[in-house]
Amino acid sequence: MSKLFAPDGPRLYTMPPGVDFLTKLAEGLITALDPASNPQRLADILIYVPNARSARGLATALLNASGLPALMMPDIRALGNLEQDEPPASAEAALADLPPAISSAHRIGELTKLVIRYFKAHNLDQPATSALTAARELARLLDQAALSSTNESGVDWATLETLVTDHELSRHWEHSLEFLKIITQQWPARLENAKAMDPYARRYAAAEAVAMAWDETPPDTPVILAGSTGATPASRLLMKAVLNLPKGLVVLPGLDQGLPEAARKTLAMVPSHPQHALIGALDSLDLKPADVPEWPGHASSANLSARQKLIHETLAPADQTADWTQRLRALAPEGDSAAFVSSALSGLSLIEAADDMDEAGIAALLMRETLERPGETAALVTPDAGLAEQVSARLKHWGVDVSPSAGQPLSQSPMGALTVLAMDWLVEPSHPVRLMAMLGHELVHYDRGLVLWIDKHILRGPRAWSDWPGLRMHIDSLFDAEERPLPPHQRPAVNALFDALEAFCLEPDEAVSGNDVLPHLTRVLEHLTQTPGPWAGESGRALSTLLETLSDLTEALGPLPLSTHAELLANEAAMARISSGSAHPRLAIYGPLEARLQAADHIILGGLNEGVWPAQPAPDMFLPRIFRRQIGIADPDTRIGLSAHDYAQLACAPQVTLLTSKRREDKPAVASRWIWRLKTLVAGAIGDEAETALAPPADADPRDWLQALETPPQTAAIDTRPLPRPAVEHRPTRFSVSRIEDLIRDPYKIYCQYILRLYPLDRLNLPADARLRGSAIHKALEDFEQDGTPKTADYLTTLIEEQLRMGGEADADIIALRERRRQTVEDYLSWRAETAHKIAGDVITEEKGRYTFTLGGREYVLEGTADRIEKRHDGAIAILDFKTGKPPSEPQVRAGLSPQMPLQGLIAREGGYDRLGAREVDALTYIRFGTQFDVREIGEENGRGSSKLEPASVADIIKDAEDGLIKLLTAFANPDEPYRSQPKPERVNYASDYARLARRDEWEGEQ
C-alpha cells in the first residue's frame, strides 16, 4: 500500500479552505490504493465523515476519481449517526451491551412528568404546556452538556451546589438548584430504570466502545476520519482512537497551519473564532497546527492563498483588529497590500440587497444564470430557512425545481396540512372557517362541487349557530324556509355529508388524553381521504412518526383541552421536516450544516446579517455563562465559532457571492460582523476603490437583472377607468328604491350586479354587522305588531335579542348592549304611545309595493318594502323607516342623494301598496332604533324643516324625487351613458365591494 498508510508517515492531515474536500480526498485515496489493480484494497477501508450527505458525496467522488465504470466502495459512515448505525465489525461486540437511546419524544415526555411533579411538590399552579416548555429547555441543556463538555470526564453537575457563595444570591440559586435536580439526580435514575441512554450520551459511549475495541484488537485495514473539526467529545475521542491505529488517518477541514504559538494560545480562549474547535481538538491530541501537513495532491494558487489569508484576517479576534493595515502589509508579497487584496478578491463579490425579498431574487437569478453555462453548478448556503424557501419558490416560477436540502415542514406537505386542519376542526366542528378549510383540502374525497355549494349557500355570512346541533338546525331551516328555500334535490347529499362528519364530533369542552384523541384523529383522516394515502410515502412515514411523538408527549401531560392538542400538533408538524423532492443535478440550496464538505462552481452565501449568520446563542433559562464554564459546559459562543468556520470554508471557494440585506422582515438589519470586517479591511488596503472591488462585474450585476425583471415595460398611457356602455336593451328597468340610490352614487355597482350578475360573497364566520342587526330589529318589530302579542318593553327586548342571536350576534355582545337597547325600546314605546292618537286602524308592517311606468317606450318597475305604514284619520298615510345607524339628513334626501323614503312615498301615491290603494303621504319619518332612539321627519309641514332649506311639503319632496328618478333613468337610457365607478366619491361613505374590480387604485388620483 502507498506511502499514505506507511508506518512512519503522518497520520493527521488538513485540507485547506476553498478546496473541494471530497474530490481531493477521493483523488488521494484512488492514487494511493489503485482500485483498478486491486479493488479490494479500497473496499476494505472504513471512512467516517460528518453526515450522510457527505457520505454520499464521497462515494460519488471516489467513482469519478477512479475513472472506472463500477467500483467496490469502502464502508463510509456518518459520524452524526454513530449511536444509531450498526457498529463496525471490529467493535460489534463492544457495542452490543449498550442500552438503546431513548427517543426524543419519549425523553421530552418523561422530563415533562418530572417537571409536573416538581410543580406539584412546590405548589406551583402552572399549565401543562408550561411544563412541556421547561422540559424542552432541560433537554436542550442535557444535549449541550453531552455535545460540548470541556472535561474528558464530562460535566461535573455536583459542582452546582458550590457555585454561589453570596448569601442573598444563594437563596435565589437554591430554587434553580432544586429544579435542576430533575436532570442531575432524577433523570439519571429514570434512565437507569428504563434501561436507556440519552442520545448524545450513547453517541459518546459508542465512540468509547469503538475506541476500546480498536485498542484491544486494532484492525489491519485503513480507518479514516475526514472532515470533522473535533468539536464534540465523541468526535475527539474517535479522532484519538483512529490516530492510534496502524493504518489510521484523520483529515481536518481548514486548519490554519501557520498560527504562531502565541496566537494559538489566544484562540484557544476565544470560542467565537473559527479555529477554536480545531485548536481544542489538537490540544487533546498533544499536537500543534504546525505538526499537521496538507493533504497530498493539492496545488494551491496565488489567488486562493491570498483569499485564505484575507478571510482569516477578517475573522481575527476583536483585540487584534487595530493593526489590520500593518498585518496586511506583512501578509502581502513585497508589502503590496493593494495587489494582495485585489488577488484575494478575484472571484469574490459582495452584494447588499435592499431587503430580504430582493436578496432572494438576486440569489435565484444567480442560480438560474448558472444553468446558462453547460455543466456548471451553483449552491446557495444560508441558515435563513425563509430565504431558502423564497429562492426555491422563485426558481420554481421559472420551471426550475430546487428544494432546500433541509426539506419542508411536514405541516406544509399536503398530508401534514390536512392533519393540522382536521385537528383544528375537531376543536370546534361547527366553525365555518375550520370546516371549509378541511373540506376544501385537495386530499378530501368529498365531491368538490357539493363542498363549494355548501360553502356558498350554507356556511357564508353571519354565523347563526354556536355548536354542531345549531348548525344542523340552521341547515334544516334553509331547506324549509318559506321564502327562497334551498333546492330540495341537494338535501340528501348535504345531510349525508354532515351525518358522516357528525360521527367524529367530540364533546367540545371535555379534556381528553392523547391516547384517545390521536386514534380518533387517525380515523378522521382515513374517512376524509378514503385511501391509504395518509400513510404512504415519506410524508406518511413522517406523519406516523409525528403521531407517535405526540402520543409520547401527551402521555406525560394527561387529559388536555382539544385546543391544546391542536396547538401541540401544529407546533410538532411545523418542526418535523420531510424531503420535498429529488435533488437538482446542478443546483442546491443548503443550510450551513448540510453544506459541510460540499462544493459547487459558484457558492452563494445568503443571510449574512447579524442575528442570522452568525445567529445569537439562545439564552439559557437555568445557567449563566460563568456557571456553565465552571461545571464544564462549553461557552455558547462556541456555536458562533463553528458557524464562522463554515463561513470561512465556503468564502474561500473560487467563485463566491456574499449576500446581505439592509432590511429583513421589514425591519432595519445590520450586516454580519464578518461582512463589516471584510469591507473595513479592503477599504484599508485600497481606499475608495473598495466598493468597486467588492461589487460584481458591472456587466453581470444581478441587481440590474432584478430591476429589469421587476420593472414593467413602458407602454402608452391608457385610461384604465371602467366606462362600460352596454346596449340599451340589456340595461336594467326594474329597481328597488335602495338600488336607485346605488345608481346615483355608484352606477358601476348596478352594472356589475344587474348586467354582469356579479355579487360579493359574504365571508365565512362573518361577524354581526349593521345589515344583520337591521334585519333582526325589523323582524322583531314586525312580530311585535302582530295581534295578541304583549306590547311591553320586556317582550320587545326579548324579541330583538332572539332575532339577533338567530342572526349570529354573540351572546356576550347582546348582553353588553342590553341596557342601552332596553332604553331604546322604552323610548320607542313612549313615542309610540304619544303618537297613537294619529293612527286610524291597523298598522301595516313590512309592506311590499311597486310602481310600474313607461319611459321612452320602455316599461320600468320601481319596488320597495315599507317598514311601517300608519293610516291617518284624514285618509293620508305616514311611512316610517327604521334605521339601526344614523339615518340620512334632510339635505341628503332633498338633494336626491338618498331618495329611498320619497320614492316609497311615490309608490304609495300611485297606489303601489295593494292593501292601501292610492294615498296621499303626509309624513316621511326616520326612526333611529339601535343603541339609541331618535325620530326625524322629512318636510316643513311636519315642523322639522331645516332652516338651511326652502320649506317644502312632503308632496313636493315626493314630486322632486319623481322628477329626479325620471331624469336619472332617461340618462341611463342613452346608449352613450357609461356606468361609472363612484363618479362623485365624496358622496359615498362606504367601501365599495366593486372598487377592486373597477381598479380604482390605478386611476383614482387622476380624477
C-alpha positions, 0 to 999 in steps of 0.5 A, a space after each residue: 500500500 502507498 506511502 499514505 498508510 506507511 508506518 512512519 508517515 503522518 497520520 493527521 492531515 488538513 485540507 485547506 479552505 476553498 478546496 473541494 474536500 471530497 474530490 481531493 480526498 477521493 483523488 488521494 485515496 484512488 492514487 494511493 490504493 489503485 482500485 483498478 489493480 486491486 479493488 479490494 484494497 479500497 473496499 476494505 477501508 472504513 471512512 467516517 465523515 460528518 453526515 450522510 450527505 457527505 457520505 454520499 458525496 464521497 462515494 460519488 467522488 471516489 467513482 469519478 476519481 477512479 475513472 472506472 465504470 463500477 467500483 467496490 466502495 469502502 464502508 463510509 459512515 456518518 459520524 452524526 449517526 454513530 449511536 444509531 448505525 450498526 457498529 463496525 465489525 471490529 467493535 460489534 461486540 463492544 457495542 452490543 451491551 449498550 442500552 438503546 437511546 431513548 427517543 426524543 419524544 419519549 425523553 421530552 415526555 418523561 422530563 415533562 412528568 418530572 417537571 409536573 411533579 416538581 410543580 406539584 411538590 412546590 405548589 406551583 399552579 402552572 399549565 401543562 404546556 408550561 411544563 412541556 416548555 421547561 422540559 424542552 429547555 432541560 433537554 436542550 441543556 442535557 444535549 449541550 452538556 453531552 455535545 460540548 463538555 470541556 472535561 474528558 470526564 464530562 460535566 461535573 453537575 455536583 459542582 452546582 451546589 458550590 457555585 454561589 457563595 453570596 448569601 442573598 444570591 444563594 437563596 435565589 440559586 437554591 430554587 434553580 438548584 432544586 429544579 435542576 435536580 430533575 436532570 442531575 439526580 432524577 433523570 439519571 435514575 429514570 434512565 437507569 430504570 428504563 434501561 436507556 441512554 440519552 442520545 448524545 450520551 450513547 453517541 459518546 459511549 459508542 465512540 468509547 466502545 469503538 475506541 476500546 475495541 480498536 485498542 484491544 484488537 486494532 484492525 489491519 485495514 485503513 480507518 479514516 476520519 475526514 472532515 470533522 473539526 473535533 468539536 464534540 467529545 465523541 468526535 475527539 475521542 474517535 479522532 484519538 482512537 483512529 490516530 492510534 491505529 496502524 493504518 489510521 488517518 484523520 483529515 481536518 477541514 481548514 486548519 490554519 497551519 501557520 498560527 504562531 504559538 502565541 496566537 494559538 494560545 489566544 484562540 484557544 480562549 476565544 470560542 467565537 473564532 473559527 479555529 477554536 474547535 480545531 485548536 481544542 481538538 489538537 490540544 487533546 491530541 498533544 499536537 500543534 497546527 504546525 505538526 499537521 501537513 496538507 493533504 497530498 495532491 493539492 496545488 494551491 494558487 496565488 489567488 486562493 492563498 491570498 483569499 485564505 489569508 484575507 478571510 482569516 484576517 477578517 475573522 481575527 479576534 476583536 483585540 487584534 483588529 487595530 493593526 489590520 493595515 500593518 498585518 496586511 502589509 506583512 501578509 502581502 508579497 513585497 508589502 503590496 497590500 493593494 495587489 494582495 487584496 485585489 488577488 484575494 478578491 478575484 472571484 469574490 463579490 459582495 452584494 447588499 440587497 435592499 431587503 430580504 425579498 430582493 436578496 432572494 431574487 438576486 440569489 435565484 437569478 444567480 442560480 438560474 444564470 448558472 444553468 446558462 453555462 453547460 455543466 456548471 453548478 451553483 449552491 446557495 448556503 444560508 441558515 435563513 430557512 425563509 430565504 431558502 424557501 423564497 429562492 426555491 419558490 422563485 426558481 420554481 416560477 421559472 420551471 426550475 425545481 430546487 428544494 432546500 436540502 433541509 426539506 419542508 415542514 411536514 405541516 406544509 406537505 399536503 398530508 401534514 396540512 390536512 392533519 393540522 386542519 382536521 385537528 383544528 376542526 375537531 376543536 370546534 366542528 361547527 366553525 365555518 372557517 375550520 370546516 371549509 378549510 378541511 373540506 376544501 383540502 385537495 386530499 378530501 374525497 368529498 365531491 368538490 362541487 357539493 363542498 363549494 355549494 355548501 360553502 356558498 349557500 350554507 356556511 357564508 355570512 353571519 354565523 347563526 349557530 354556536 355548536 354542531 346541533 345549531 348548525 344542523 338546525 340552521 341547515 334544516 331551516 334553509 331547506 324549509 324556509 318559506 321564502 327562497 328555500 334551498 333546492 330540495 334535490 341537494 338535501 340528501 347529499 348535504 345531510 349525508 355529508 354532515 351525518 358522516 362528519 357528525 360521527 367524529 364530533 367530540 364533546 367540545 369542552 371535555 379534556 381528553 388524553 392523547 391516547 384517545 384523541 390521536 386514534 380518533 384523529 387517525 380515523 378522521 383522516 382515513 374517512 376524509 381521504 378514503 385511501 391509504 394515502 395518509 400513510 404512504 410515502 415519506 410524508 406518511 412515514 413522517 406523519 406516523 412518526 409525528 403521531 407517535 411523538 405526540 402520543 409520547 408527549 401527551 402521555 406525560 401531560 394527561 387529559 388536555 383541552 382539544 385546543 391544546 392538542 391542536 396547538 401541540 400538533 401544529 407546533 410538532 408538524 411545523 418542526 418535523 421536516 420531510 424531503 420535498 423532492 429529488 435533488 437538482 443535478 446542478 443546483 442546491 440550496 443548503 443550510 450551513 450544516 448540510 453544506 459541510 464538505 460540499 462544493 459547487 462552481 459558484 457558492 452563494 452565501 445568503 443571510 449574512 446579517 447579524 442575528 442570522 449568520 452568525 445567529 445569537 446563542 439562545 439564552 439559557 433559562 437555568 445557567 449563566 455563562 460563568 456557571 456553565 464554564 465552571 461545571 464544564 459546559 462549553 461557552 455558547 459562543 462556541 456555536 458562533 465559532 463553528 458557524 464562522 468556520 463554515 463561513 470561512 470554508 465556503 468564502 474561500 471557494 473560487 467563485 463566491 457571492 456574499 449576500 446581505 440585506 439592509 432590511 429583513 422582515 421589514 425591519 432595519 438589519 445590520 450586516 454580519 460582523 464578518 461582512 463589516 470586517 471584510 469591507 473595513 479591511 479592503 477599504 484599508 488596503 485600497 481606499 475608495 476603490 473598495 466598493 468597486 472591488 467588492 461589487 460584481 462585474 458591472 456587466 453581470 450585476 444581478 441587481 440590474 437583472 432584478 430591476 429589469 425583471 421587476 420593472 414593467 415595460 413602458 407602454 402608452 398611457 391608457 385610461 384604465 377607468 371602467 366606462 362600460 356602455 352596454 346596449 340599451 336593451 340589456 340595461 336594467 328597468 326594474 329597481 328597488 328604491 335602495 338600488 336607485 340610490 346605488 345608481 346615483 352614487 355608484 352606477 358601476 355597482 348596478 352594472 356589475 350586479 344587474 348586467 354582469 350578475 356579479 355579487 360579493 360573497 359574504 365571508 365565512 364566520 362573518 361577524 354581526 354587522 349593521 345589515 344583520 342587526 337591521 334585519 333582526 330589529 325589523 323582524 322583531 318589530 314586525 312580530 311585535 305588531 302582530 295581534 295578541 302579542 304583549 306590547 311591553 318593553 320586556 317582550 320587545 327586548 326579548 324579541 330583538 335579542 332572539 332575532 339577533 342571536 338567530 342572526 349570529 350576534 354573540 351572546 356576550 355582545 347582546 348582553 353588553 348592549 342590553 341596557 342601552 337597547 332596553 332604553 331604546 325600546 322604552 323610548 320607542 314605546 313612549 313615542 309610540 304611545 304619544 303618537 297613537 292618537 294619529 293612527 286610524 286602524 291597523 298598522 301595516 308592517 313590512 309592506 311590499 309595493 311597486 310602481 310600474 311606468 313607461 319611459 321612452 317606450 320602455 316599461 320600468 318597475 320601481 319596488 320597495 318594502 315599507 317598514 311601517 305604514 300608519 293610516 291617518 284619520 284624514 285618509 293620508 298615510 305616514 311611512 316610517 323607516 327604521 334605521 339601526 345607524 344614523 339615518 340620512 339628513 334632510 339635505 341628503 334626501 332633498 338633494 336626491 342623494 338618498 331618495 329611498 323614503 320619497 320614492 316609497 312615498 311615490 309608490 304609495 301615491 300611485 297606489 303601489 301598496 295593494 292593501 292601501 290603494 292610492 294615498 296621499 303621504 303626509 309624513 316621511 319619518 326616520 326612526 333611529 332604533 339601535 343603541 339609541 332612539 331618535 325620530 326625524 321627519 322629512 318636510 316643513 309641514 311636519 315642523 322639522 324643516 331645516 332652516 338651511 332649506 326652502 320649506 317644502 311639503 312632503 308632496 313636493 319632496 315626493 314630486 322632486 324625487 319623481 322628477 329626479 328618478 325620471 331624469 336619472 333613468 332617461 340618462 341611463 337610457 342613452 346608449 352613450 351613458 357609461 356606468 361609472 365607478 363612484 363618479 362623485 366619491 365624496 358622496 359615498 361613505 362606504 367601501 365599495 365591494 366593486 372598487 377592486 374590480 373597477 381598479 380604482 387604485 390605478 386611476 383614482 388620483 387622476 380624477 
